[in-house]
């Protein structure tokens, strides 16, 4: 399964490419083909560009802050460059000790490469000089032949590209300044290098075997869009956060204000409750207790209405008996208890019958004869 695509742009407008699986093994490749023959398949490729268009150097900037380093690098190298710094793009790598690796390329050259890739339908995520794809061997310089160009890797982020005809002379100069422990020659014999008097070894490898993606030329305004999509929205996001903060503060203040009002209202309710029900001793929730008292009063008022309505009905019957005397009336739980003195039992039966006609359930609870009078208790269930 392909997981990455590597493309090497060449000076003759042709390219080499390879696809790598998850283990980094090459699954498909081609050399010296047009860019439009490279499979896209929604890849965001890693692109190698000719080192002949790039200057690799190092600079010492006494700062740990990346932004200050970026600002200082062009002026630290200004005297070593022919072009104006405004026309050049500077990319920095990971510092090694106190030295900061720097790659310098003309902006027009970089933009031409990106435009060429864009026309072919590619949006690279990483773009590096091909010298950084040369396999490295511990304590050794690496020399790799690529057609008429030779790539010489002298360190983790250092090296140069040179024509074959000038290779040995250039190496002699470089070795005089900083001799390596060994030189590894890839895909070529070592006969031409014996004059250098440096231990030699040979190896077989591919330009795509040692790709170092830690030094990406796509920095600053050349960052891929997928890595910098948030930047255009940064101000909007900050403003939303500020407005959200103001809203939260406003809500907190409003909550505190409402809470103070609630406490004040509870105090007023408690005062009114105490004034209305002075016999109350324990006040836990004055609002709930006030509601309970009012409900009880409403229920009591309803009972009074029932009492008066039914008493009025009974009075019309009781008044019709001249020889009847009301001693006492009780009303409780929708029941009347009438304590009466009446002439005789016949009159009592007639009274019971008349009350029943009023849709009342009348029961004689007790009746006794005393002094030629009947003393009785009637219980009336109102409906």
Backbone torsions as a table, in degrees:
resi	resn	phi	psi	omega
1	UNK	NA	124.1	-179.7
2	UNK	-72.8	133.7	177.2
3	UNK	-122.7	-16.0	179.1
4	UNK	-152.8	155.1	-179.5
5	UNK	-126.2	130.0	176.9
6	UNK	-114.0	133.1	178.7
7	UNK	-127.2	131.3	174.6
8	UNK	-111.7	113.8	175.5
9	UNK	-77.1	137.0	-178.3
10	UNK	-112.1	163.9	-175.5
11	UNK	-69.6	-16.9	-177.8
12	UNK	-99.1	22.8	179.0
13	UNK	66.7	7.8	172.4
14	UNK	-98.6	169.0	-178.4
15	UNK	-137.1	160.7	167.0
16	UNK	-118.6	148.4	-179.3
17	UNK	-146.8	160.8	178.0
18	UNK	-155.7	146.4	172.9
19	UNK	-109.2	141.2	-176.5
20	UNK	-120.1	142.5	175.8
21	UNK	-84.3	-173.9	-175.7
22	UNK	-64.3	-23.9	179.3
23	UNK	-89.4	2.9	179.8
24	UNK	82.1	12.5	179.4
25	UNK	-89.3	137.8	179.4
26	UNK	-69.6	125.4	180.0
27	UNK	-104.5	-23.1	179.0
28	UNK	-159.9	149.7	-178.1
29	UNK	-163.7	165.4	175.6
30	UNK	-159.2	154.7	179.2
31	UNK	-127.8	149.7	176.5
32	UNK	52.8	57.1	176.6
33	UNK	-125.8	158.5	175.5
34	UNK	-65.7	153.3	-177.8
35	UNK	-62.1	-33.4	-177.8
36	UNK	-73.9	-1.9	176.4
37	UNK	-95.8	-0.9	179.4
38	UNK	-81.9	132.6	179.7
39	UNK	-66.2	134.6	179.3
40	UNK	-88.6	-64.0	177.0
41	UNK	48.2	38.4	177.1
42	UNK	62.5	22.5	176.1
43	UNK	-74.0	147.7	163.7
44	UNK	-108.6	96.5	-165.3
45	UNK	-75.6	158.5	164.8
46	UNK	-91.7	124.9	-172.5
47	UNK	-114.6	133.1	173.9
48	UNK	-103.2	133.5	177.3
49	UNK	-116.2	158.3	-177.7
50	UNK	-59.8	132.3	178.4
51	UNK	-67.1	-19.3	178.4
52	UNK	-61.8	-19.0	179.2
53	UNK	-96.3	1.5	-173.4
54	UNK	-126.3	141.6	171.5
55	UNK	-104.6	123.4	175.9
56	UNK	-106.3	125.8	-178.8
57	UNK	-148.5	-175.9	177.5
58	UNK	-135.5	151.6	-179.3
59	UNK	-144.1	148.5	179.9
60	UNK	-105.5	111.8	178.9
61	UNK	-116.6	118.7	-177.5
62	UNK	-75.7	66.0	178.6
63	UNK	-156.5	149.0	177.3
64	UNK	-100.8	-9.6	-175.9
65	UNK	-88.4	123.2	-174.1
66	UNK	-60.1	-40.4	-177.4
67	UNK	-64.0	-40.3	178.1
68	UNK	-67.6	-36.6	177.6
69	UNK	-63.2	-45.5	179.8
70	UNK	-58.4	-40.6	-179.2
71	UNK	-70.9	-31.9	-174.0
72	UNK	-86.4	-28.5	-173.9
73	UNK	-55.6	-49.0	-177.6
74	UNK	-57.2	-37.5	-177.1
75	UNK	-81.0	-24.4	175.6
76	UNK	-71.5	-26.5	-178.9
77	UNK	-104.4	-0.6	-171.6
78	UNK	-54.0	-40.9	-176.0
79	UNK	-72.9	-17.6	-178.1
80	UNK	-91.9	-6.2	-173.9
81	UNK	-109.4	146.3	179.1
82	UNK	-81.8	-46.6	-179.0
83	UNK	-74.4	160.0	173.5
84	UNK	-69.1	142.3	-176.7
85	UNK	-61.1	-26.1	178.8
86	UNK	-64.4	-23.0	-178.1
87	UNK	-94.1	0.9	-173.9
88	UNK	-115.8	150.6	174.8
89	UNK	-108.1	130.8	-178.3
90	UNK	-113.6	126.7	175.6
91	UNK	-120.1	137.7	-178.9
92	UNK	-113.6	146.7	177.7
93	UNK	-105.5	-169.9	179.1
94	UNK	-72.8	130.1	-178.9
95	UNK	-60.4	142.5	173.1
96	UNK	-116.4	112.7	-170.3
97	UNK	58.0	-123.0	179.4
98	UNK	-99.3	-1.6	-177.2
99	UNK	-93.6	133.5	179.9
100	UNK	-106.3	116.7	178.3
101	UNK	-68.9	138.6	-177.6
102	UNK	-133.1	136.2	172.3
103	UNK	-113.7	132.4	-177.4
104	UNK	-121.4	131.0	178.8
105	UNK	-144.8	145.9	177.0
106	UNK	-64.4	136.5	-178.6
107	UNK	-59.6	-40.2	-179.4
108	UNK	-64.2	-37.2	178.8
109	UNK	-66.0	-46.6	179.7
110	UNK	-62.5	-42.7	-178.5
111	UNK	-67.5	-32.1	176.7
112	UNK	-65.5	-41.7	177.3
113	UNK	-61.8	-45.4	-178.3
114	UNK	-65.2	-38.3	178.5
115	UNK	-66.0	-40.5	178.7
116	UNK	-61.5	-42.7	178.5
117	UNK	-67.7	-40.4	-178.8
118	UNK	-62.8	-42.2	179.7
119	UNK	-61.9	-34.7	-179.9
120	UNK	-82.3	-2.5	176.8
121	UNK	92.7	18.8	-178.7
122	UNK	-109.3	140.6	174.0
123	UNK	-124.1	89.3	-174.8
124	UNK	-66.6	145.4	174.8
125	UNK	-95.9	-27.0	-179.3
126	UNK	-136.5	135.2	177.6
127	UNK	-134.3	121.5	-176.0
128	UNK	-134.5	155.6	172.0
129	UNK	-69.2	143.9	-172.7
130	UNK	-65.8	-15.4	177.2
131	UNK	-62.1	-28.2	-178.9
132	UNK	-81.6	1.6	174.3
133	UNK	-101.8	-4.0	179.6
134	UNK	-71.4	129.4	178.7
135	UNK	-57.9	139.9	179.7
136	UNK	-108.6	146.5	176.9
137	UNK	-124.7	142.4	-172.9
138	UNK	-58.6	129.8	178.1
139	UNK	55.7	36.6	-179.3
140	UNK	-142.8	143.4	166.8
141	UNK	-81.3	151.6	179.1
142	UNK	-120.3	132.1	178.5
143	UNK	-116.9	122.2	-179.1
144	UNK	-125.1	126.8	178.8
145	UNK	-87.0	130.0	175.6
146	UNK	-134.7	92.3	-176.8
147	UNK	57.8	-120.8	-176.7
148	UNK	-89.8	-0.7	-177.9
149	UNK	-113.1	141.2	175.8
150	UNK	-117.3	130.7	177.0
151	UNK	-99.8	128.0	-180.0
152	UNK	-117.4	110.2	179.1
153	UNK	-94.8	117.7	-176.8
154	UNK	-106.8	-2.5	-179.8
155	UNK	-175.8	-172.2	-176.6
156	UNK	-60.0	-43.4	-178.5
157	UNK	-130.0	27.4	-176.9
158	UNK	-131.1	154.8	178.7
159	UNK	156.5	-176.5	-179.3
160	UNK	-156.0	165.1	176.0
161	UNK	-116.1	140.2	-174.9
162	UNK	-147.5	152.2	175.6
163	UNK	-69.8	151.9	-177.3
164	UNK	-57.1	-40.2	-175.9
165	UNK	-64.2	-28.1	-176.7
166	UNK	-102.3	6.6	-171.8
167	UNK	-62.9	-53.8	-172.6
168	UNK	-63.4	-43.1	-180.0
169	UNK	-62.5	-44.0	-179.8
170	UNK	-64.5	-39.8	178.0
171	UNK	-64.5	-39.9	178.9
172	UNK	-60.0	-41.2	178.7
173	UNK	-66.4	-44.4	-178.5
174	UNK	-65.9	-39.1	-179.6
175	UNK	-67.8	-35.7	178.7
176	UNK	-61.5	-33.4	-179.5
177	UNK	-80.8	-38.3	-175.9
178	UNK	-154.2	82.6	-173.2
179	UNK	-67.1	135.2	177.2
180	UNK	-82.8	165.4	176.0
181	UNK	-75.3	-30.2	-174.9
182	UNK	-159.9	157.6	173.9
183	UNK	-123.7	128.8	177.1
184	UNK	-106.1	123.0	-178.7
185	UNK	-103.7	124.1	-176.2
186	UNK	-102.4	132.3	174.6
187	UNK	58.4	34.5	-178.9
188	UNK	-162.6	153.3	177.3
189	UNK	-78.1	169.2	-172.7
190	UNK	-104.0	10.8	-175.2
191	UNK	-57.2	-46.4	-175.8
192	UNK	-67.7	-16.0	-172.8
193	UNK	-97.5	-6.0	-178.0
194	UNK	-63.7	-27.5	179.4
195	UNK	-64.0	-19.3	-176.6
196	UNK	-77.0	-15.2	179.5
197	UNK	59.5	37.8	178.9
198	UNK	-122.6	138.6	176.8
199	UNK	-53.4	137.0	-174.1
200	UNK	-122.3	151.8	169.7
201	UNK	-148.9	160.0	-179.3
202	UNK	-117.3	159.4	178.4
203	UNK	-154.7	158.9	175.2
204	UNK	-112.9	130.3	-178.9
205	UNK	-160.9	173.9	-179.3
206	UNK	-119.3	149.7	-179.2
207	UNK	-60.1	-22.0	-178.5
208	UNK	-93.0	1.3	-176.1
209	UNK	-79.2	-25.4	-173.4
210	UNK	-121.8	32.1	-175.1
211	UNK	-61.8	123.5	177.7
212	UNK	-105.0	106.8	-175.2
213	UNK	-92.7	10.8	-178.5
214	UNK	-76.7	-13.7	-176.8
215	UNK	-119.3	90.0	-174.6
216	UNK	-98.2	126.6	178.4
217	UNK	-73.0	-18.7	-178.3
218	UNK	-80.7	84.3	179.4
219	UNK	-127.7	167.0	178.9
220	UNK	62.4	-131.3	-177.5
221	UNK	-70.8	-10.6	179.7
222	UNK	-94.5	6.3	176.8
223	UNK	-57.5	139.5	176.2
224	UNK	-57.9	146.4	-177.8
225	UNK	-59.0	-34.3	-179.0
226	UNK	-65.0	-23.9	179.4
227	UNK	-90.6	-17.5	-175.1
228	UNK	-122.9	23.1	-175.6
229	UNK	-63.8	-23.6	-174.4
230	UNK	-78.5	-23.4	-172.7
231	UNK	-59.1	-45.3	-179.6
232	UNK	-62.4	-22.7	-178.2
233	UNK	-97.6	1.3	-173.0
234	UNK	-60.9	-46.4	-178.7
235	UNK	-63.8	-42.7	179.4
236	UNK	-60.9	-43.2	180.0
237	UNK	-63.3	-42.9	179.5
238	UNK	-62.3	-44.6	178.8
239	UNK	-61.8	-40.8	178.7
240	UNK	-63.1	-39.5	178.4
241	UNK	-65.4	-40.8	178.9
242	UNK	-64.1	-47.3	178.9
243	UNK	-62.4	-39.3	176.7
244	UNK	-62.3	-38.3	177.1
245	UNK	-63.7	-43.8	177.6
246	UNK	-60.8	-41.5	-178.9
247	UNK	-63.0	-43.4	180.0
248	UNK	-63.1	-44.1	178.9
249	UNK	-61.1	-43.0	179.5
250	UNK	-61.3	-41.4	179.5
251	UNK	-65.9	-38.2	178.5
252	UNK	-64.5	-43.8	179.3
253	UNK	-63.4	-43.8	179.2
254	UNK	-63.0	-39.6	178.7
255	UNK	-62.5	-43.2	178.7
256	UNK	-62.7	-41.1	178.7
257	UNK	-62.7	-45.9	179.5
258	UNK	-64.8	-35.8	178.8
259	UNK	-65.1	-39.5	176.5
260	UNK	-64.0	-41.2	177.2
261	UNK	-62.4	-40.5	179.1
262	UNK	-61.6	-43.5	179.1
263	UNK	-63.1	-40.7	179.4
264	UNK	-64.3	-43.3	179.1
265	UNK	-64.1	-38.9	177.9
266	UNK	-62.8	-38.2	177.9
267	UNK	-64.9	-41.7	179.7
268	UNK	-66.6	-40.9	178.1
269	UNK	-62.4	-42.3	179.6
270	UNK	-62.5	-39.9	179.1
271	UNK	-64.8	-46.3	179.0
272	UNK	-62.4	-39.7	179.8
273	UNK	-61.9	-43.8	179.4
274	UNK	-65.1	-36.8	178.8
275	UNK	-70.7	-35.6	-177.7
276	UNK	-77.7	-39.4	-179.3
277	UNK	-122.9	77.1	-176.1
278	UNK	-62.6	-21.1	-178.8
279	UNK	-76.5	-12.6	-179.0
280	UNK	-66.1	135.5	-178.8
281	UNK	-111.1	-44.8	-177.0
282	UNK	-105.3	118.0	179.5
283	UNK	-116.6	108.7	179.8
284	UNK	-99.7	-52.3	178.1
285	UNK	-132.9	92.0	-172.6
286	UNK	-58.3	-33.4	-178.6
287	UNK	-66.0	-48.8	-179.5
288	UNK	-66.2	-41.5	-179.8
289	UNK	-64.2	-38.5	177.9
290	UNK	-63.0	-43.7	179.4
291	UNK	-62.1	-40.9	179.7
292	UNK	-64.0	-42.4	178.7
293	UNK	-63.1	-43.2	179.7
294	UNK	-64.4	-38.9	177.3
295	UNK	-62.3	-42.1	178.3
296	UNK	-62.2	-40.7	178.6
297	UNK	-64.6	-40.5	178.6
298	UNK	-62.4	-41.6	178.3
299	UNK	-64.4	-40.5	178.9
300	UNK	-63.9	-40.0	178.1
301	UNK	-62.3	-36.5	177.6
302	UNK	-65.2	-40.2	177.6
303	UNK	-63.8	-38.6	178.9
304	UNK	-62.0	-40.8	179.6
305	UNK	-64.2	-40.7	177.9
306	UNK	-63.8	-42.7	-179.2
307	UNK	-60.8	-48.3	-176.3
308	UNK	-67.7	-38.9	-178.4
309	UNK	-63.2	-47.2	-177.5
310	UNK	-75.1	-31.5	176.7
311	UNK	-64.5	-38.0	178.2
312	UNK	-64.6	-38.6	177.6
313	UNK	-64.3	-44.4	-178.3
314	UNK	-67.8	-33.1	-176.3
315	UNK	-61.0	-36.3	179.7
316	UNK	-63.1	-32.1	178.8
317	UNK	-79.6	-45.3	-176.5
318	UNK	-61.8	-36.1	-179.0
319	UNK	-67.1	-21.0	-177.1
320	UNK	-76.9	-9.9	179.1
321	UNK	-106.2	109.9	-175.8
322	UNK	-74.1	-27.9	-178.3
323	UNK	-95.9	33.3	-178.0
324	UNK	-121.8	137.4	179.3
325	UNK	-129.7	128.6	179.1
326	UNK	-89.9	117.8	179.8
327	UNK	-88.3	-40.0	-176.3
328	UNK	-164.1	148.1	176.1
329	UNK	-130.5	127.6	173.3
330	UNK	-115.0	145.5	176.3
331	UNK	-134.9	122.1	-179.0
332	UNK	-159.3	132.9	177.6
333	UNK	55.2	48.4	177.2
334	UNK	61.9	24.9	179.6
335	UNK	-128.1	136.4	172.3
336	UNK	-100.6	135.8	168.5
337	UNK	-115.1	113.6	-178.9
338	UNK	-104.9	123.1	176.4
339	UNK	-104.4	114.0	-169.9
340	UNK	-126.6	156.9	166.7
341	UNK	-119.6	125.2	-173.8
342	UNK	-135.6	162.2	-170.6
343	UNK	-66.0	-49.3	-174.3
344	UNK	-157.8	177.2	-176.8
345	UNK	-70.2	-31.1	178.8
346	UNK	-62.8	-42.6	178.8
347	UNK	-64.2	-37.4	178.3
348	UNK	-62.2	-44.2	179.2
349	UNK	-62.8	-39.7	179.7
350	UNK	-65.7	-39.6	178.0
351	UNK	-62.7	-43.4	179.3
352	UNK	-61.2	-41.3	-179.4
353	UNK	-65.2	-41.9	-179.0
354	UNK	-66.1	-37.5	178.5
355	UNK	-69.3	-35.9	178.5
356	UNK	-64.1	-30.9	178.2
357	UNK	-64.7	-21.6	179.3
358	UNK	-86.4	17.8	-179.6
359	UNK	64.4	40.3	175.9
360	UNK	-116.5	141.8	179.4
361	UNK	-93.7	101.3	-173.3
362	UNK	-103.9	130.7	177.3
363	UNK	-129.0	131.8	176.0
364	UNK	-84.3	110.0	-178.6
365	UNK	-82.7	-33.6	178.6
366	UNK	-158.5	151.0	177.0
367	UNK	-157.9	132.1	179.9
368	UNK	-146.4	153.0	-178.1
369	UNK	-98.6	127.4	177.7
370	UNK	-143.5	126.2	175.8
371	UNK	53.7	46.2	177.8
372	UNK	60.4	24.0	175.0
373	UNK	-128.6	157.5	176.7
374	UNK	-105.9	120.2	175.6
375	UNK	-101.7	122.4	-174.3
376	UNK	-139.1	163.6	173.8
377	UNK	-129.0	119.9	177.7
378	UNK	-104.7	138.9	174.8
379	UNK	-112.6	123.8	-175.7
380	UNK	-117.1	120.2	176.7
381	UNK	-95.4	115.0	-178.4
382	UNK	-80.8	150.7	-176.4
383	UNK	-113.3	NA	NA
